[in-house]
């Protein structure tokens, strides 16, 4: 059987933490920033975690 290839699109977007969770960046940060409050933009800078409902699928893409 051939080696499994990592999904490169997913590899660029997710990083595995030490405990095995997946770290991700938040959406809605790229444009139309004038109507978003400074507090909202500041909170969007922080990293988020992939939800447990999607974790299995994302790990399969990353071959973790």
PDBQT receptor file of N, H, CA, C and O in Angstrom, charges set to zero:
ATOM      1  N   UNK A   1       0.832  -1.190   0.000  1.00  0.00    +0.000 N 
ATOM      2  CA  UNK A   1       0.000   0.000   0.000  1.00  0.00    +0.000 C 
ATOM      3  C   UNK A   1       0.877   1.254   0.000  1.00  0.00    +0.000 C 
ATOM      4  O   UNK A   1       1.902   1.315   0.679  1.00  0.00    +0.000 OA
ATOM      5  N   UNK A   2       0.450   2.247  -0.774  1.00  0.00    +0.000 N 
ATOM      6  H   UNK A   2      -0.382   2.197  -1.325  1.00  0.00    +0.000 HD
ATOM      7  CA  UNK A   2       1.235   3.476  -0.893  1.00  0.00    +0.000 C 
ATOM      8  C   UNK A   2       1.131   4.317   0.368  1.00  0.00    +0.000 C 
ATOM      9  O   UNK A   2       0.196   4.169   1.155  1.00  0.00    +0.000 OA
ATOM     10  N   UNK A   3       2.107   5.202   0.550  1.00  0.00    +0.000 N 
ATOM     11  H   UNK A   3       2.866   5.321  -0.090  1.00  0.00    +0.000 HD
ATOM     12  CA  UNK A   3       2.075   6.125   1.683  1.00  0.00    +0.000 C 
ATOM     13  C   UNK A   3       0.929   7.105   1.518  1.00  0.00    +0.000 C 
ATOM     14  O   UNK A   3       0.585   7.484   0.399  1.00  0.00    +0.000 OA
ATOM     15  N   UNK A   4       0.335   7.517   2.635  1.00  0.00    +0.000 N 
ATOM     16  H   UNK A   4       0.615   7.210   3.544  1.00  0.00    +0.000 HD
ATOM     17  CA  UNK A   4      -0.736   8.512   2.590  1.00  0.00    +0.000 C 
ATOM     18  C   UNK A   4      -0.137   9.900   2.461  1.00  0.00    +0.000 C 
ATOM     19  O   UNK A   4       0.842  10.233   3.130  1.00  0.00    +0.000 OA
ATOM     20  N   UNK A   5      -0.733  10.701   1.600  1.00  0.00    +0.000 N 
ATOM     21  H   UNK A   5      -1.528  10.431   1.057  1.00  0.00    +0.000 HD
ATOM     22  CA  UNK A   5      -0.254  12.068   1.412  1.00  0.00    +0.000 C 
ATOM     23  C   UNK A   5      -1.006  13.005   2.351  1.00  0.00    +0.000 C 
ATOM     24  O   UNK A   5      -2.211  12.860   2.556  1.00  0.00    +0.000 OA
ATOM     25  N   UNK A   6      -0.284  13.960   2.914  1.00  0.00    +0.000 N 
ATOM     26  H   UNK A   6       0.695  14.078   2.747  1.00  0.00    +0.000 HD
ATOM     27  CA  UNK A   6      -0.894  14.995   3.734  1.00  0.00    +0.000 C 
ATOM     28  C   UNK A   6      -1.618  15.980   2.828  1.00  0.00    +0.000 C 
ATOM     29  O   UNK A   6      -1.102  16.355   1.776  1.00  0.00    +0.000 OA
ATOM     30  N   UNK A   7      -2.808  16.397   3.232  1.00  0.00    +0.000 N 
ATOM     31  H   UNK A   7      -3.227  16.092   4.087  1.00  0.00    +0.000 HD
ATOM     32  CA  UNK A   7      -3.524  17.434   2.496  1.00  0.00    +0.000 C 
ATOM     33  C   UNK A   7      -2.817  18.762   2.755  1.00  0.00    +0.000 C 
ATOM     34  O   UNK A   7      -2.830  19.265   3.878  1.00  0.00    +0.000 OA
ATOM     35  N   UNK A   8      -2.207  19.324   1.728  1.00  0.00    +0.000 N 
ATOM     36  H   UNK A   8      -2.197  18.915   0.815  1.00  0.00    +0.000 HD
ATOM     37  CA  UNK A   8      -1.366  20.513   1.894  1.00  0.00    +0.000 C 
ATOM     38  C   UNK A   8      -2.174  21.752   2.264  1.00  0.00    +0.000 C 
ATOM     39  O   UNK A   8      -1.679  22.621   2.982  1.00  0.00    +0.000 OA
ATOM     40  N   UNK A   9      -3.410  21.844   1.781  1.00  0.00    +0.000 N 
ATOM     41  H   UNK A   9      -3.812  21.138   1.198  1.00  0.00    +0.000 HD
ATOM     42  CA  UNK A   9      -4.261  22.988   2.138  1.00  0.00    +0.000 C 
ATOM     43  C   UNK A   9      -4.534  22.982   3.635  1.00  0.00    +0.000 C 
ATOM     44  O   UNK A   9      -4.513  24.033   4.274  1.00  0.00    +0.000 OA
ATOM     45  N   UNK A  10      -4.790  21.804   4.197  1.00  0.00    +0.000 N 
ATOM     46  H   UNK A  10      -4.806  20.949   3.678  1.00  0.00    +0.000 HD
ATOM     47  CA  UNK A  10      -5.051  21.690   5.636  1.00  0.00    +0.000 C 
ATOM     48  C   UNK A  10      -3.767  21.916   6.434  1.00  0.00    +0.000 C 
ATOM     49  O   UNK A  10      -3.801  22.513   7.510  1.00  0.00    +0.000 OA
ATOM     50  N   UNK A  11      -2.633  21.439   5.909  1.00  0.00    +0.000 N 
ATOM     51  H   UNK A  11      -2.605  20.954   5.034  1.00  0.00    +0.000 HD
ATOM     52  CA  UNK A  11      -1.360  21.576   6.620  1.00  0.00    +0.000 C 
ATOM     53  C   UNK A  11      -0.970  23.036   6.806  1.00  0.00    +0.000 C 
ATOM     54  O   UNK A  11      -0.325  23.390   7.793  1.00  0.00    +0.000 OA
ATOM     55  N   UNK A  12      -1.365  23.896   5.844  1.00  0.00    +0.000 N 
ATOM     56  H   UNK A  12      -1.888  23.609   5.042  1.00  0.00    +0.000 HD
ATOM     57  CA  UNK A  12      -1.045  25.317   5.942  1.00  0.00    +0.000 C 
ATOM     58  C   UNK A  12      -1.938  26.031   6.952  1.00  0.00    +0.000 C 
ATOM     59  O   UNK A  12      -1.582  27.100   7.448  1.00  0.00    +0.000 OA
ATOM     60  N   UNK A  13      -3.091  25.451   7.256  1.00  0.00    +0.000 N 
ATOM     61  H   UNK A  13      -3.381  24.583   6.853  1.00  0.00    +0.000 HD
ATOM     62  CA  UNK A  13      -4.081  26.127   8.097  1.00  0.00    +0.000 C 
ATOM     63  C   UNK A  13      -4.127  25.653   9.538  1.00  0.00    +0.000 C 
ATOM     64  O   UNK A  13      -4.624  26.371  10.406  1.00  0.00    +0.000 OA
ATOM     65  N   UNK A  14      -3.616  24.455   9.812  1.00  0.00    +0.000 N 
ATOM     66  H   UNK A  14      -3.212  23.872   9.108  1.00  0.00    +0.000 HD
ATOM     67  CA  UNK A  14      -3.724  23.883  11.152  1.00  0.00    +0.000 C 
ATOM     68  C   UNK A  14      -2.366  23.457  11.688  1.00  0.00    +0.000 C 
ATOM     69  O   UNK A  14      -1.507  22.994  10.938  1.00  0.00    +0.000 OA
ATOM     70  N   UNK A  15      -2.183  23.619  12.992  1.00  0.00    +0.000 N 
ATOM     71  H   UNK A  15      -2.881  23.995  13.601  1.00  0.00    +0.000 HD
ATOM     72  CA  UNK A  15      -0.987  23.133  13.676  1.00  0.00    +0.000 C 
ATOM     73  C   UNK A  15      -1.439  22.244  14.830  1.00  0.00    +0.000 C 
ATOM     74  O   UNK A  15      -2.438  22.536  15.486  1.00  0.00    +0.000 OA
ATOM     75  N   UNK A  16      -0.708  21.164  15.078  1.00  0.00    +0.000 N 
ATOM     76  H   UNK A  16       0.104  20.926  14.545  1.00  0.00    +0.000 HD
ATOM     77  CA  UNK A  16      -1.050  20.238  16.155  1.00  0.00    +0.000 C 
ATOM     78  C   UNK A  16      -0.400  20.716  17.447  1.00  0.00    +0.000 C 
ATOM     79  O   UNK A  16       0.794  21.015  17.473  1.00  0.00    +0.000 OA
ATOM     80  N   UNK A  17      -1.185  20.788  18.516  1.00  0.00    +0.000 N 
ATOM     81  H   UNK A  17      -2.155  20.545  18.494  1.00  0.00    +0.000 HD
ATOM     82  CA  UNK A  17      -0.650  21.189  19.820  1.00  0.00    +0.000 C 
ATOM     83  C   UNK A  17      -0.029  19.980  20.513  1.00  0.00    +0.000 C 
ATOM     84  O   UNK A  17      -0.113  18.857  20.015  1.00  0.00    +0.000 OA
ATOM     85  N   UNK A  18       0.586  20.213  21.645  1.00  0.00    +0.000 N 
ATOM     86  H   UNK A  18       0.655  21.125  22.050  1.00  0.00    +0.000 HD
ATOM     87  CA  UNK A  18       1.235  19.137  22.379  1.00  0.00    +0.000 C 
ATOM     88  C   UNK A  18       0.261  18.100  22.887  1.00  0.00    +0.000 C 
ATOM     89  O   UNK A  18       0.622  16.932  23.026  1.00  0.00    +0.000 OA
ATOM     90  N   UNK A  19      -0.973  18.503  23.168  1.00  0.00    +0.000 N 
ATOM     91  H   UNK A  19      -1.266  19.453  23.055  1.00  0.00    +0.000 HD
ATOM     92  CA  UNK A  19      -1.972  17.566  23.678  1.00  0.00    +0.000 C 
ATOM     93  C   UNK A  19      -2.770  16.895  22.566  1.00  0.00    +0.000 C 
ATOM     94  O   UNK A  19      -3.667  16.098  22.837  1.00  0.00    +0.000 OA
ATOM     95  N   UNK A  20      -2.442  17.221  21.295  1.00  0.00    +0.000 N 
ATOM     96  H   UNK A  20      -1.713  17.869  21.074  1.00  0.00    +0.000 HD
ATOM     97  CA  UNK A  20      -3.096  16.561  20.171  1.00  0.00    +0.000 C 
ATOM     98  C   UNK A  20      -4.272  17.325  19.591  1.00  0.00    +0.000 C 
ATOM     99  O   UNK A  20      -4.927  16.844  18.665  1.00  0.00    +0.000 OA
ATOM    100  N   UNK A  21      -4.549  18.507  20.121  1.00  0.00    +0.000 N 
ATOM    101  H   UNK A  21      -4.017  18.898  20.872  1.00  0.00    +0.000 HD
ATOM    102  CA  UNK A  21      -5.624  19.319  19.560  1.00  0.00    +0.000 C 
ATOM    103  C   UNK A  21      -5.088  20.079  18.346  1.00  0.00    +0.000 C 
ATOM    104  O   UNK A  21      -3.877  20.145  18.136  1.00  0.00    +0.000 OA
ATOM    105  N   UNK A  22      -5.991  20.648  17.554  1.00  0.00    +0.000 N 
ATOM    106  H   UNK A  22      -6.974  20.593  17.725  1.00  0.00    +0.000 HD
ATOM    107  CA  UNK A  22      -5.585  21.393  16.368  1.00  0.00    +0.000 C 
ATOM    108  C   UNK A  22      -5.828  22.879  16.575  1.00  0.00    +0.000 C 
ATOM    109  O   UNK A  22      -6.926  23.302  16.938  1.00  0.00    +0.000 OA
ATOM    110  N   UNK A  23      -4.786  23.659  16.338  1.00  0.00    +0.000 N 
ATOM    111  H   UNK A  23      -3.895  23.316  16.044  1.00  0.00    +0.000 HD
ATOM    112  CA  UNK A  23      -4.858  25.110  16.468  1.00  0.00    +0.000 C 
ATOM    113  C   UNK A  23      -5.183  25.691  15.099  1.00  0.00    +0.000 C 
ATOM    114  O   UNK A  23      -4.670  25.220  14.084  1.00  0.00    +0.000 OA
ATOM    115  N   UNK A  24      -6.037  26.719  15.069  1.00  0.00    +0.000 N 
ATOM    116  H   UNK A  24      -6.453  27.102  15.893  1.00  0.00    +0.000 HD
ATOM    117  CA  UNK A  24      -6.443  27.329  13.814  1.00  0.00    +0.000 C 
ATOM    118  C   UNK A  24      -6.520  28.834  13.980  1.00  0.00    +0.000 C 
ATOM    119  O   UNK A  24      -6.605  29.340  15.099  1.00  0.00    +0.000 OA
ATOM    120  N   UNK A  25      -6.490  29.554  12.855  1.00  0.00    +0.000 N 
ATOM    121  H   UNK A  25      -6.421  29.143  11.946  1.00  0.00    +0.000 HD
ATOM    122  CA  UNK A  25      -6.688  30.996  12.919  1.00  0.00    +0.000 C 
ATOM    123  C   UNK A  25      -8.163  31.280  12.683  1.00  0.00    +0.000 C 
ATOM    124  O   UNK A  25      -8.864  30.489  12.052  1.00  0.00    +0.000 OA
ATOM    125  N   UNK A  26      -8.626  32.404  13.191  1.00  0.00    +0.000 N 
ATOM    126  H   UNK A  26      -8.057  33.047  13.704  1.00  0.00    +0.000 HD
ATOM    127  CA  UNK A  26     -10.045  32.725  13.099  1.00  0.00    +0.000 C 
ATOM    128  C   UNK A  26     -10.377  33.411  11.781  1.00  0.00    +0.000 C 
ATOM    129  O   UNK A  26      -9.518  34.031  11.152  1.00  0.00    +0.000 OA
ATOM    130  N   UNK A  27     -11.625  33.291  11.378  1.00  0.00    +0.000 N 
ATOM    131  H   UNK A  27     -12.322  32.788  11.888  1.00  0.00    +0.000 HD
ATOM    132  CA  UNK A  27     -12.103  33.874  10.123  1.00  0.00    +0.000 C 
ATOM    133  C   UNK A  27     -12.515  35.332  10.340  1.00  0.00    +0.000 C 
ATOM    134  O   UNK A  27     -12.500  35.834  11.464  1.00  0.00    +0.000 OA
ATOM    135  N   UNK A  28     -12.879  35.996   9.248  1.00  0.00    +0.000 N 
ATOM    136  H   UNK A  28     -12.891  35.587   8.335  1.00  0.00    +0.000 HD
ATOM    137  CA  UNK A  28     -13.389  37.382   9.264  1.00  0.00    +0.000 C 
ATOM    138  C   UNK A  28     -12.338  38.398   9.678  1.00  0.00    +0.000 C 
ATOM    139  O   UNK A  28     -12.664  39.380  10.345  1.00  0.00    +0.000 OA
ATOM    140  N   UNK A  29     -11.084  38.185   9.296  1.00  0.00    +0.000 N 
ATOM    141  H   UNK A  29     -10.819  37.388   8.754  1.00  0.00    +0.000 HD
ATOM    142  CA  UNK A  29     -10.031  39.126   9.682  1.00  0.00    +0.000 C 
ATOM    143  C   UNK A  29      -9.400  39.841   8.499  1.00  0.00    +0.000 C 
ATOM    144  O   UNK A  29      -8.508  40.668   8.690  1.00  0.00    +0.000 OA
ATOM    145  N   UNK A  30      -9.843  39.541   7.269  1.00  0.00    +0.000 N 
ATOM    146  H   UNK A  30     -10.567  38.869   7.114  1.00  0.00    +0.000 HD
ATOM    147  CA  UNK A  30      -9.077  40.013   6.114  1.00  0.00    +0.000 C 
ATOM    148  C   UNK A  30      -9.564  41.322   5.519  1.00  0.00    +0.000 C 
ATOM    149  O   UNK A  30      -8.740  42.134   5.099  1.00  0.00    +0.000 OA
ATOM    150  N   UNK A  31     -10.878  41.565   5.463  1.00  0.00    +0.000 N 
ATOM    151  H   UNK A  31     -11.548  40.905   5.804  1.00  0.00    +0.000 HD
ATOM    152  CA  UNK A  31     -11.351  42.803   4.842  1.00  0.00    +0.000 C 
ATOM    153  C   UNK A  31     -12.648  43.267   5.492  1.00  0.00    +0.000 C 
ATOM    154  O   UNK A  31     -13.209  42.576   6.343  1.00  0.00    +0.000 OA
ATOM    155  N   UNK A  32     -13.119  44.445   5.083  1.00  0.00    +0.000 N 
ATOM    156  H   UNK A  32     -12.664  45.007   4.392  1.00  0.00    +0.000 HD
ATOM    157  CA  UNK A  32     -14.273  45.134   5.673  1.00  0.00    +0.000 C 
ATOM    158  C   UNK A  32     -14.070  45.260   7.186  1.00  0.00    +0.000 C 
ATOM    159  O   UNK A  32     -14.923  44.869   7.982  1.00  0.00    +0.000 OA
ATOM    160  N   UNK A  33     -12.916  45.817   7.552  1.00  0.00    +0.000 N 
ATOM    161  H   UNK A  33     -12.223  46.134   6.905  1.00  0.00    +0.000 HD
ATOM    162  CA  UNK A  33     -12.577  45.933   8.967  1.00  0.00    +0.000 C 
ATOM    163  C   UNK A  33     -13.099  47.224   9.593  1.00  0.00    +0.000 C 
ATOM    164  O   UNK A  33     -13.051  47.378  10.814  1.00  0.00    +0.000 OA
ATOM    165  N   UNK A  34     -13.597  48.156   8.773  1.00  0.00    +0.000 N 
ATOM    166  H   UNK A  34     -13.636  48.031   7.782  1.00  0.00    +0.000 HD
ATOM    167  CA  UNK A  34     -14.018  49.449   9.313  1.00  0.00    +0.000 C 
ATOM    168  C   UNK A  34     -15.256  49.328  10.185  1.00  0.00    +0.000 C 
ATOM    169  O   UNK A  34     -15.405  50.078  11.150  1.00  0.00    +0.000 OA
ATOM    170  N   UNK A  35     -16.139  48.404   9.865  1.00  0.00    +0.000 N 
ATOM    171  H   UNK A  35     -16.018  47.795   9.081  1.00  0.00    +0.000 HD
ATOM    172  CA  UNK A  35     -17.369  48.270  10.653  1.00  0.00    +0.000 C 
ATOM    173  C   UNK A  35     -17.211  47.363  11.872  1.00  0.00    +0.000 C 
ATOM    174  O   UNK A  35     -18.130  47.251  12.684  1.00  0.00    +0.000 OA
ATOM    175  N   UNK A  36     -16.067  46.723  12.003  1.00  0.00    +0.000 N 
ATOM    176  H   UNK A  36     -15.321  46.813  11.344  1.00  0.00    +0.000 HD
ATOM    177  CA  UNK A  36     -15.824  45.848  13.154  1.00  0.00    +0.000 C 
ATOM    178  C   UNK A  36     -15.169  46.642  14.270  1.00  0.00    +0.000 C 
ATOM    179  O   UNK A  36     -14.293  47.472  14.028  1.00  0.00    +0.000 OA
ATOM    180  N   UNK A  37     -15.601  46.380  15.486  1.00  0.00    +0.000 N 
ATOM    181  H   UNK A  37     -16.313  45.705  15.683  1.00  0.00    +0.000 HD
ATOM    182  CA  UNK A  37     -15.088  47.137  16.626  1.00  0.00    +0.000 C 
ATOM    183  C   UNK A  37     -13.641  46.728  16.927  1.00  0.00    +0.000 C 
ATOM    184  O   UNK A  37     -13.227  45.621  16.583  1.00  0.00    +0.000 OA
ATOM    185  N   UNK A  38     -12.876  47.613  17.566  1.00  0.00    +0.000 N 
ATOM    186  H   UNK A  38     -13.213  48.513  17.846  1.00  0.00    +0.000 HD
ATOM    187  CA  UNK A  38     -11.494  47.264  17.923  1.00  0.00    +0.000 C 
ATOM    188  C   UNK A  38     -11.422  46.023  18.821  1.00  0.00    +0.000 C 
ATOM    189  O   UNK A  38     -10.505  45.211  18.694  1.00  0.00    +0.000 OA
ATOM    190  N   UNK A  39     -12.381  45.885  19.715  1.00  0.00    +0.000 N 
ATOM    191  H   UNK A  39     -13.125  46.545  19.818  1.00  0.00    +0.000 HD
ATOM    192  CA  UNK A  39     -12.392  44.709  20.601  1.00  0.00    +0.000 C 
ATOM    193  C   UNK A  39     -12.567  43.427  19.782  1.00  0.00    +0.000 C 
ATOM    194  O   UNK A  39     -11.881  42.432  20.016  1.00  0.00    +0.000 OA
ATOM    195  N   UNK A  40     -13.482  43.464  18.831  1.00  0.00    +0.000 N 
ATOM    196  H   UNK A  40     -14.039  44.272  18.641  1.00  0.00    +0.000 HD
ATOM    197  CA  UNK A  40     -13.736  42.288  17.990  1.00  0.00    +0.000 C 
ATOM    198  C   UNK A  40     -12.511  41.933  17.167  1.00  0.00    +0.000 C 
ATOM    199  O   UNK A  40     -12.160  40.757  17.066  1.00  0.00    +0.000 OA
ATOM    200  N   UNK A  41     -11.850  42.924  16.574  1.00  0.00    +0.000 N 
ATOM    201  H   UNK A  41     -12.135  43.879  16.656  1.00  0.00    +0.000 HD
ATOM    202  CA  UNK A  41     -10.650  42.677  15.761  1.00  0.00    +0.000 C 
ATOM    203  C   UNK A  41      -9.508  42.137  16.615  1.00  0.00    +0.000 C 
ATOM    204  O   UNK A  41      -8.752  41.271  16.175  1.00  0.00    +0.000 OA
ATOM    205  N   UNK A  42      -9.387  42.649  17.828  1.00  0.00    +0.000 N 
ATOM    206  H   UNK A  42     -10.001  43.353  18.185  1.00  0.00    +0.000 HD
ATOM    207  CA  UNK A  42      -8.339  42.197  18.747  1.00  0.00    +0.000 C 
ATOM    208  C   UNK A  42      -8.573  40.736  19.125  1.00  0.00    +0.000 C 
ATOM    209  O   UNK A  42      -7.622  39.957  19.195  1.00  0.00    +0.000 OA
ATOM    210  N   UNK A  43      -9.820  40.358  19.366  1.00  0.00    +0.000 N 
ATOM    211  H   UNK A  43     -10.593  40.991  19.308  1.00  0.00    +0.000 HD
ATOM    212  CA  UNK A  43     -10.118  38.976  19.741  1.00  0.00    +0.000 C 
ATOM    213  C   UNK A  43      -9.944  38.014  18.563  1.00  0.00    +0.000 C 
ATOM    214  O   UNK A  43      -9.640  36.838  18.762  1.00  0.00    +0.000 OA
ATOM    215  N   UNK A  44     -10.135  38.509  17.347  1.00  0.00    +0.000 N 
ATOM    216  H   UNK A  44     -10.382  39.464  17.185  1.00  0.00    +0.000 HD
ATOM    217  CA  UNK A  44      -9.962  37.661  16.175  1.00  0.00    +0.000 C 
ATOM    218  C   UNK A  44      -8.493  37.345  15.903  1.00  0.00    +0.000 C 
ATOM    219  O   UNK A  44      -8.189  36.385  15.195  1.00  0.00    +0.000 OA
ATOM    220  N   UNK A  45      -7.576  38.146  16.461  1.00  0.00    +0.000 N 
ATOM    221  H   UNK A  45      -7.823  38.926  17.036  1.00  0.00    +0.000 HD
ATOM    222  CA  UNK A  45      -6.139  37.878  16.267  1.00  0.00    +0.000 C 
ATOM    223  C   UNK A  45      -5.693  36.618  16.995  1.00  0.00    +0.000 C 
ATOM    224  O   UNK A  45      -4.748  35.953  16.569  1.00  0.00    +0.000 OA
ATOM    225  N   UNK A  46      -6.369  36.288  18.087  1.00  0.00    +0.000 N 
ATOM    226  H   UNK A  46      -7.136  36.828  18.433  1.00  0.00    +0.000 HD
ATOM    227  CA  UNK A  46      -5.969  35.128  18.881  1.00  0.00    +0.000 C 
ATOM    228  C   UNK A  46      -6.302  33.837  18.150  1.00  0.00    +0.000 C 
ATOM    229  O   UNK A  46      -7.255  33.787  17.372  1.00  0.00    +0.000 OA
ATOM    230  N   UNK A  47      -5.531  32.809  18.395  1.00  0.00    +0.000 N 
ATOM    231  H   UNK A  47      -4.757  32.850  19.028  1.00  0.00    +0.000 HD
ATOM    232  CA  UNK A  47      -5.768  31.506  17.769  1.00  0.00    +0.000 C 
ATOM    233  C   UNK A  47      -6.955  30.820  18.421  1.00  0.00    +0.000 C 
ATOM    234  O   UNK A  47      -7.260  31.046  19.592  1.00  0.00    +0.000 OA
ATOM    235  N   UNK A  48      -7.615  29.983  17.643  1.00  0.00    +0.000 N 
ATOM    236  H   UNK A  48      -7.368  29.800  16.692  1.00  0.00    +0.000 HD
ATOM    237  CA  UNK A  48      -8.709  29.184  18.169  1.00  0.00    +0.000 C 
ATOM    238  C   UNK A  48      -8.371  27.713  18.036  1.00  0.00    +0.000 C 
ATOM    239  O   UNK A  48      -7.338  27.348  17.474  1.00  0.00    +0.000 OA
ATOM    240  N   UNK A  49      -9.250  26.870  18.560  1.00  0.00    +0.000 N 
ATOM    241  H   UNK A  49     -10.089  27.166  19.017  1.00  0.00    +0.000 HD
ATOM    242  CA  UNK A  49      -9.069  25.431  18.448  1.00  0.00    +0.000 C 
ATOM    243  C   UNK A  49     -10.161  24.855  17.561  1.00  0.00    +0.000 C 
ATOM    244  O   UNK A  49     -11.277  25.374  17.528  1.00  0.00    +0.000 OA
ATOM    245  N   UNK A  50      -9.843  23.788  16.845  1.00  0.00    +0.000 N 
ATOM    246  H   UNK A  50      -8.936  23.367  16.872  1.00  0.00    +0.000 HD
ATOM    247  CA  UNK A  50     -10.830  23.108  16.019  1.00  0.00    +0.000 C 
ATOM    248  C   UNK A  50     -11.823  22.424  16.945  1.00  0.00    +0.000 C 
ATOM    249  O   UNK A  50     -11.431  21.803  17.934  1.00  0.00    +0.000 OA
ATOM    250  N   UNK A  51     -13.111  22.536  16.626  1.00  0.00    +0.000 N 
ATOM    251  H   UNK A  51     -13.430  23.039  15.823  1.00  0.00    +0.000 HD
ATOM    252  CA  UNK A  51     -14.158  21.941  17.440  1.00  0.00    +0.000 C 
ATOM    253  C   UNK A  51     -14.058  20.417  17.420  1.00  0.00    +0.000 C 
ATOM    254  O   UNK A  51     -13.591  19.826  16.447  1.00  0.00    +0.000 OA
ATOM    255  N   UNK A  52     -14.500  19.797  18.500  1.00  0.00    +0.000 N 
ATOM    256  H   UNK A  52     -14.879  20.278  19.291  1.00  0.00    +0.000 HD
ATOM    257  CA  UNK A  52     -14.411  18.339  18.625  1.00  0.00    +0.000 C 
ATOM    258  C   UNK A  52     -15.186  17.612  17.529  1.00  0.00    +0.000 C 
ATOM    259  O   UNK A  52     -14.816  16.506  17.138  1.00  0.00    +0.000 OA
ATOM    260  N   UNK A  53     -16.266  18.232  17.029  1.00  0.00    +0.000 N 
ATOM    261  H   UNK A  53     -16.567  19.131  17.346  1.00  0.00    +0.000 HD
ATOM    262  CA  UNK A  53     -17.073  17.587  15.992  1.00  0.00    +0.000 C 
ATOM    263  C   UNK A  53     -16.320  17.481  14.670  1.00  0.00    +0.000 C 
ATOM    264  O   UNK A  53     -16.628  16.608  13.858  1.00  0.00    +0.000 OA
ATOM    265  N   UNK A  54     -15.337  18.354  14.436  1.00  0.00    +0.000 N 
ATOM    266  H   UNK A  54     -15.087  19.063  15.096  1.00  0.00    +0.000 HD
ATOM    267  CA  UNK A  54     -14.561  18.335  13.190  1.00  0.00    +0.000 C 
ATOM    268  C   UNK A  54     -13.168  17.745  13.363  1.00  0.00    +0.000 C 
ATOM    269  O   UNK A  54     -12.455  17.549  12.379  1.00  0.00    +0.000 OA
ATOM    270  N   UNK A  55     -12.775  17.463  14.591  1.00  0.00    +0.000 N 
ATOM    271  H   UNK A  55     -13.355  17.623  15.390  1.00  0.00    +0.000 HD
ATOM    272  CA  UNK A  55     -11.395  17.085  14.887  1.00  0.00    +0.000 C 
ATOM    273  C   UNK A  55     -10.956  15.820  14.156  1.00  0.00    +0.000 C 
ATOM    274  O   UNK A  55      -9.852  15.771  13.612  1.00  0.00    +0.000 OA
ATOM    275  N   UNK A  56     -11.808  14.799  14.138  1.00  0.00    +0.000 N 
ATOM    276  H   UNK A  56     -12.704  14.838  14.579  1.00  0.00    +0.000 HD
ATOM    277  CA  UNK A  56     -11.455  13.523  13.507  1.00  0.00    +0.000 C 
ATOM    278  C   UNK A  56     -11.202  13.702  12.005  1.00  0.00    +0.000 C 
ATOM    279  O   UNK A  56     -10.248  13.145  11.463  1.00  0.00    +0.000 OA
ATOM    280  N   UNK A  57     -12.066  14.487  11.335  1.00  0.00    +0.000 N 
ATOM    281  H   UNK A  57     -12.841  14.939  11.776  1.00  0.00    +0.000 HD
ATOM    282  CA  UNK A  57     -11.917  14.717   9.898  1.00  0.00    +0.000 C 
ATOM    283  C   UNK A  57     -10.632  15.482   9.594  1.00  0.00    +0.000 C 
ATOM    284  O   UNK A  57      -9.919  15.150   8.647  1.00  0.00    +0.000 OA
ATOM    285  N   UNK A  58     -10.339  16.497  10.390  1.00  0.00    +0.000 N 
ATOM    286  H   UNK A  58     -10.918  16.766  11.159  1.00  0.00    +0.000 HD
ATOM    287  CA  UNK A  58      -9.152  17.312  10.152  1.00  0.00    +0.000 C 
ATOM    288  C   UNK A  58      -7.872  16.504  10.397  1.00  0.00    +0.000 C 
ATOM    289  O   UNK A  58      -6.901  16.635   9.653  1.00  0.00    +0.000 OA
ATOM    290  N   UNK A  59      -7.877  15.678  11.430  1.00  0.00    +0.000 N 
ATOM    291  H   UNK A  59      -8.666  15.572  12.035  1.00  0.00    +0.000 HD
ATOM    292  CA  UNK A  59      -6.700  14.850  11.708  1.00  0.00    +0.000 C 
ATOM    293  C   UNK A  59      -6.459  13.843  10.588  1.00  0.00    +0.000 C 
ATOM    294  O   UNK A  59      -5.316  13.493  10.293  1.00  0.00    +0.000 OA
ATOM    295  N   UNK A  60      -7.539  13.381   9.968  1.00  0.00    +0.000 N 
ATOM    296  H   UNK A  60      -8.467  13.665  10.207  1.00  0.00    +0.000 HD
ATOM    297  CA  UNK A  60      -7.411  12.439   8.852  1.00  0.00    +0.000 C 
ATOM    298  C   UNK A  60      -6.732  13.133   7.659  1.00  0.00    +0.000 C 
ATOM    299  O   UNK A  60      -5.922  12.525   6.959  1.00  0.00    +0.000 OA
ATOM    300  N   UNK A  61      -7.071  14.407   7.438  1.00  0.00    +0.000 N 
ATOM    301  H   UNK A  61      -7.729  14.901   8.006  1.00  0.00    +0.000 HD
ATOM    302  CA  UNK A  61      -6.447  15.150   6.351  1.00  0.00    +0.000 C 
ATOM    303  C   UNK A  61      -4.957  15.370   6.606  1.00  0.00    +0.000 C 
ATOM    304  O   UNK A  61      -4.152  15.397   5.675  1.00  0.00    +0.000 OA
ATOM    305  N   UNK A  62      -4.604  15.527   7.888  1.00  0.00    +0.000 N 
ATOM    306  H   UNK A  62      -5.258  15.505   8.644  1.00  0.00    +0.000 HD
ATOM    307  CA  UNK A  62      -3.212  15.804   8.248  1.00  0.00    +0.000 C 
ATOM    308  C   UNK A  62      -2.405  14.538   8.507  1.00  0.00    +0.000 C 
ATOM    309  O   UNK A  62      -1.195  14.617   8.719  1.00  0.00    +0.000 OA
ATOM    310  N   UNK A  63      -3.045  13.378   8.496  1.00  0.00    +0.000 N 
ATOM    311  H   UNK A  63      -4.028  13.314   8.324  1.00  0.00    +0.000 HD
ATOM    312  CA  UNK A  63      -2.392  12.089   8.811  1.00  0.00    +0.000 C 
ATOM    313  C   UNK A  63      -1.754  12.123  10.190  1.00  0.00    +0.000 C 
ATOM    314  O   UNK A  63      -0.616  11.686  10.364  1.00  0.00    +0.000 OA
ATOM    315  N   UNK A  64      -2.486  12.642  11.171  1.00  0.00    +0.000 N 
ATOM    316  H   UNK A  64      -3.410  12.997  11.029  1.00  0.00    +0.000 HD
ATOM    317  CA  UNK A  64      -1.968  12.709  12.552  1.00  0.00    +0.000 C 
ATOM    318  C   UNK A  64      -2.371  11.460  13.280  1.00  0.00    +0.000 C 
ATOM    319  O   UNK A  64      -2.046  11.298  14.456  1.00  0.00    +0.000 OA
TER     320      UNK A  64
